[in-house]
C-alpha cells in the first residue's frame, strides 16, 4: 500500500490558501504535485509555497487530469464548477475532496454521486465543522443516546455584518445563492450529522434581499458593491423530517441581531439538550432538578508531538487522506452532502414559489 498520495489542487484562491494547502502541507501522506487556476499566476504562487520540487502548474484542469499521475484532487472552485470538475476527476481515476456545498444544484450533486459509484473512487465534501472538538464530542453523546430522541434543532449561521466582498460570493450565477448556500450549508450539515437524520419530508423557506442594497453599510470586510450584490442577504428554512423531527435553519451575512454565531447548532432531545452558544453546553433534568453542564474541551485534547493542537482543518485533511490510504469511508459521505444540497435548493424553491416543497413529489 502506498504511504503517500500525489495531490492536485484545482482552484488556488482563498479557500485553498487559507485551509486546504496549509493543512495538507502538515500531512506526511501528502505530496502536493500539481496546481491549477484560471489565473495561472495564482497557481504558480501556490506551487512555489506549498508544492514539492518540480510541481506542475496549469490554467486548465482538463490538461492537468489528462497528464495523469494524480491520486487525489481537491476541488476549490466556485460552486457552479464543482460538479463538472469533480466528475472529470473521478473519471480520471482520482479520489476527490470537493469544497462545500456539494454543488450549485441538486441535479449536479447527483451527477457527482453517480460518478463516484460508477468509478469506485472516493468522494467527500469539505464540511470541516464536523471535525471541531465540540462537534466530535457532541457526536459521541448523540451516538451514545445521551440526548435521547432528538426531535427539534436549530441550525444557526448568523452574522450581524460580515458580507464577503471578494471573489464571486455575491454572484448568483457562479454561487447559486448567498449566505444560505455559503454558511447555512455548514450549519445544516452539522445538524443533520449530529441527529443522524437524512430523510426530509417537507421544507418551507423564506429569502430576503433587505440590506444588500444599502450604500456604505458597516461591514467586517468593508462596504460591499450594491450593484454586484445579486444574492440574498438572509434566508430561513423550516424543515420537517419523515420521523416528525423539525429543524429551523437560520442564515444571514447581514442581520440586525445582537446574538450571532456561525456553524452552530442547538439540539433538543427527550433526555437532554445541547447548544454551542458559548462552547458546548448540555442541559437536562436529573433527580427532579434541572441542570446545565459546560463541557471542558481543553482537557485531553489531541496534540502533535510538537505540542501544537490539531485544528479542525488539519483533522479533516488527515482523516480524509487516511480514508483513501486505508480504503475506509470518509467521515463526510457524498450521500449525506447530497441531502444538504437538496434541502438548500428546496428552501430557495419554496421562497420563490411561496409554497412548501414536499420530498415525496407532491406539492399540496
C-alpha positions, 0 to 999 in steps of 0.5 A: 500500500502506498504511504503517500498520495500525489495531490492536485489542487484545482482552484488556488484562491482563498479557500485553498490558501487559507485551509486546504494547502496549509493543512495538507502541507502538515500531512506526511501522506501528502505530496502536493504535485500539481496546481491549477487556476484560471489565473495561472499566476495564482497557481504558480504562487501556490506551487512555489509555497506549498508544492514539492520540487518540480510541481506542475502548474496549469490554467486548465484542469482538463490538461492537468487530469489528462497528464495523469499521475494524480491520486487525489484532487481537491476541488476549490472552485466556485460552486457552479464548477464543482460538479463538472470538475469533480466528475472529470476527476473521478473519471480520471481515476482520482479520489476527490475532496470537493469544497462545500456545498456539494454543488450549485444544484441538486441535479449536479450533486447527483451527477457527482454521486453517480460518478463516484459509484460508477468509478469506485473512487472516493468522494467527500465534501469539505464540511470541516465543522464536523471535525471541531472538538465540540462537534466530535464530542457532541457526536459521541453523546448523540451516538451514545443516546445521551440526548435521547430522541432528538426531535427539534434543532436549530441550525444557526449561521448568523452574522450581524455584518460580515458580507464577503466582498471578494471573489464571486460570493455575491454572484448568483450565477457562479454561487447559486445563492448567498449566505444560505448556500455559503454558511447555512450549508455548514450549519445544516450539515452539522445538524443533520450529522449530529441527529443522524437524520437524512430523510426530509419530508417537507421544507418551507423557506423564506429569502430576503434581499433587505440590506444588500442594497444599502450604500456604505453599510458597516461591514467586517470586510468593508462596504460591499458593491450594491450593484454586484450584490445579486444574492440574498442577504438572509434566508430561513428554512423550516424543515420537517423530517419523515420521523416528525423531527423539525429543524429551523435553519437560520442564515444571514451575512447581514442581520440586525441581531445582537446574538450571532454565531456561525456553524452552530447548532442547538439540539433538543432531545427527550433526555437532554439538550445541547447548544454551542452558544458559548462552547458546548453546553448540555442541559437536562433534568436529573433527580427532579432538578434541572441542570446545565453542564459546560463541557471542558474541551481543553482537557485531553485534547489531541496534540502533535508531538510538537505540542501544537493542537490539531485544528479542525482543518488539519483533522479533516485533511488527515482523516480524509487522506487516511480514508483513501490510504486505508480504503475506509469511508470518509467521515463526510459521505457524498450521500449525506452532502447530497441531502444538504444540497437538496434541502438548500435548493428546496428552501430557495424553491419554496421562497420563490414559489411561496409554497412548501416543497414536499420530498415525496413529489407532491406539492399540496 
